[in-house]
Amino acid sequence: MREEPLTLEAEVMSTFPLFMHKVFHDFAPDTRGHTLNRTQTRVLMIVHTHGNPHMSEVCRHLNMERGSLTPVVDELIGAGLLRRARNRTDRRKVNLALTEEGGDLVTGFLDLAQRHLDAKLRRLPAEEKRRFERAVHDLHAITKKL
């Protein structure tokens, strides 16, 4: 039985979860004694990469409801990895910032993730590795514009 080609939207919806699974399913960052789940780790990464975003921005990046994010943030604050700060231009918004310990933890994650990704990409021929890197950069740039 021949499979029909996927539509663009079906390909997008199925590729990104598969991409993350293939690249990071066996990645275990050093949490330095903290018990963190994937959502908590992603929140820390988003706060790091987006420069103290407000809660709604983090929700948008994680594709989750604000009510679901609040307990995650509360746990990270309780662990001393994150802090809340009032938004200077809109008092209704709450920004998130890494504490020094949270920043150190994320820096360690990124270092390990780089080594992990490098090991995965070593399996590819040089041209496929270059295509992979270009594709990720292109997708990131285009996604930021959407």
N, C-alpha and C positions, 0 to 999 in steps of 0.2 A: 504494500500500500504506500503510495507516494504522499508525502506530507506537503501541504500547501505552504508557500512562503508566508512568513509572519508579516502582518501589517506593521507599519512603523511604530504605532502606539503599543502594539503587543510586544514588539522587539525592545522598545525602551523599557517597558514595565517588567520584562523578564530578564533583560541583560544586566541592569544595575544590581539587583540582588545577587545574581549569579556571579558578577564581577567581584563584589565584596566577599562573597563566600570563597571563590577560587583563590583570591589574593590573600585574604586574612583569616580564613577559618582556623588555621593552625597557629595564629599569632597570639602569643600570651605576653602582654606587657608586664613589666615589673611594677606592681602597685605599691611597693614599699610598705607592706603591712596593711594596706587598706583593702577592704573587700568591695570591689567595684564591679558592677555589671556593665554590659555593653552600652546601655543608654547613658549611664553616668559617665563612662569614658568618652562617649560622643559629645556629651554636653561640655566636658572640659576642653575637648578639641575645638569645638565651635567657639567657645568663649575665647580661646587662645587665638584662633585664626581670624576672628571677626572683631577683635579689639573692643571688648566690653560691650557686647550687644545687649539690647533689652530683651526681656522675656519673650515677647512676641516674635522677635527675630529668631531666637533659638527654636521656638516652636515651629516656625516656618521651615527652618533648615532640617529639623527632625521629622517634619510632617506629623506633628502630634498636637493635641489640644493643650491649652494652657493649664487646665485643671490636672492633666496627667503629668505635666512638667513640674509643677510646684512641689510635690513630695520628693522628686528626684533632686531638685535644687536644695530643698531643706536638708536632705541627707548629706549632700556635698558640703553645705555650709557647716553642718554638725561635725563633719569629718575634718574641718579646717582647710578645705581645698578651694572654696569659693566664698564670695561675699556679695551682698546686695548693695547697690548704691542708687540713690535717687538720680534720675535723669536731669541734667542741668537745664534743658530747654523745655521739657514737658514733665511736670511733677507727677503726672499720673503713671508714667512709665518707670519701671525698675530695671536698671542695668545690672549686669552680672560681671564680676571681675574675679580673676584668679588671685588667690593669696600667694605669698612667696612659695609656700609648700606646694600649692597647686601648680604654679608655674614650673617649678623644678620637676614635678611629676610628669607634666606634659612634655617638657623638654626631653626627659628620659624616654617617654613613649615614642616620640618622633625619631629619636636616635635608633631605637630598637626597630621601629617600623621601616626605617630606611634600610637597615641591614637585612631585614626580613624580605623586603621587596627586591633588593639587589640579588639575594640568593634565588628568589623565584625567577627573576629575569635572566639570570645566568644560564638557565636551561634553554633559552630561546636563541636562535641564530641572531647575529648582530642586526640585520635589517629588520627583523620582526621586533626586536627590542626598540629600535628607533621608531618604528611605526606605532608601537604601544605608547611610548613616551609622547609622540606627537599627538596621538589620538586623545590621550588624557589631557594634555595642555589645551587642545582645541575644544574638547567638551567642556572643560572648566571655563574657558573664556566665553564660549557661546552660552552656556547655562547662566552665567552672571548677567547676561544681557536679556534673558527671557523674563 
